[in-house]
Amino acid sequence: MGSYFRIIPSLDRLRTFGLRTLRLRTFGLPTLRLRTSGFRTLRLRIFGLWTLRLRTSGFRILRLGTLRLWTLRLRTVSDLATFHFLSLPLIHPSLTSLFFQIIPSQMTQIKVDALITKQFLAADLSEIRAMQEESKKHAPRTEIVWRNVFLFIALHIGALIGLYQLVFQAKWATLAWVFLLHTLGSMGVTGGAHRLWAHRSYKARFPMRVFLMLINSIAFQNDIIEWARDHRCHHKWTDTDADPHSTNRGMFFAHMGWLLVKKHEQLKVQGAKLDLSDLYADPVLMFQRKNYLPLVGIFCFALPTFIPVAFWGESAFISFYTAALFRYCFTLHATWCINSVSHWIGWQPYDHQASSVDNLWTSVAAVGEGGHNYHHTFPQDYRTSEHAGFLNWTRVLIDTGAALGLVYDRKTTAEEVIQRQCKNYGCEAERVKMLQKLG
């Protein structure tokens, strides 16, 4: 059975009583086919390029209309779910298809009602205890990677020169440019490598993933696959020899020393056990991995240097040392402070047994990552803390992406779970005091 309709610039309402196939042809453009099966499954195929499946409960009404744009709206009888699909004005199919990819199938937040135990989210306490006992018997042998030592020395010398120029010689526009680059690069780490890919705390559509991958390249902190693998090890085996930046080996080691020595053998063994198939299955991450050095060369060094010279007449020398070297070094230390300072000084309202702490200053420097005691307790929560606004710019970015239809399925922890955790393992009074102090 089939019926054919031609869309005109008005609102038509179609009720699908038993129709099996509905074909819509729009002004001679390729056919858009909607196929239903017992009102349970709707399959939407757009120009043969992209397929979307939606499952509804009690599908009844299909509305089609156009006011320069045309809208397809699917509404369930219980009105629990409404899906909107907007196309561009009826123009080239490839543009319309691209636009369809960034419109959400669901604008959701997922409440997590219990602590998650997936391997890359939850610490394995029994393994951690065994590893810690083993490490007491055999102190880790430190093999210095001298190449990294000399590179970091050179970077810090360049950063000090850049800091002097930024304070005494650079233009105000260059100062603003440095701040913008630091913010974007940090968000590429925190919102991309960390919250999206390492923890899967939300989902992002293709354009958002590309954006996060590109701004992550500004930060130059290893490709996202390697970064996420190390971070999953950090959460699963915190403060053991399988933790890349274990605080048990000292604060300097946790801060940056771990990048100056060879990886512990235990880290290699345990890290090989992690399932990274989700990372290797993402074409965006594979593209970055295959083209990492050119991407870093462009986004971390070339563009940051070129733009001040081209747009507001900054000297190339000052631009390179401020917007490239100083900014890069500052972003590194902001990220490293999460591994060191946020396991050292701060509040522990959620779990007194963990080494992680909530710290105001690391929240500011690392655009929202300072709620580390919260994050280690509820690693599945996309917010990583209960802070908002200027204390959590990464959360603002993710929420903005959700408002634009680029982000969905943001996981949050239920309030009752947080309160129960504070009561049993933390301190609710300390939590309330912290939230009041931070506004």
Buried (B, 14 or more C-beta within 10 A) or exposed (E): EEEEEEBEEEEEEBEBEEBEEBEBBBEEBBEBBBBBEEBEEBEBBBBEBEEBEBEBEEBEEBEBBBEEEBBBBBBBEEEEBEBBBBBBEBEEBEEBBBBBBBBBBEBBEBEBEEBBEEEBBBBBEEBBEEBBEEBEEEEBEEEEEEEBEEEBEEBBEBBBBBBBBBEEBBBEBBBEBBEBBBBBBBBBBBBBBBBBBBBBBBBBBBBBBBBBBBBBBBBBBBBBBBBBBBBBBBBBBBBBBBBBBBBBBEEEBBBBBBBBBEBBEBBEEBBEEBEBEEBEEBEBBBEBBEEBEEBBEBBBBBBBBBBBBEEBEBBEEBBBBBBBBBBBBBBBBBBBBBBBBBBBEBBBBBBEEBBBBBBBBBBBBBBBBBBBBBBBBBBBBBBBBBBBEEBBBBBBBBBEBBEBBBBBBBBBBEEEBBEBBBEEBBBBEBBEEBEEEBE
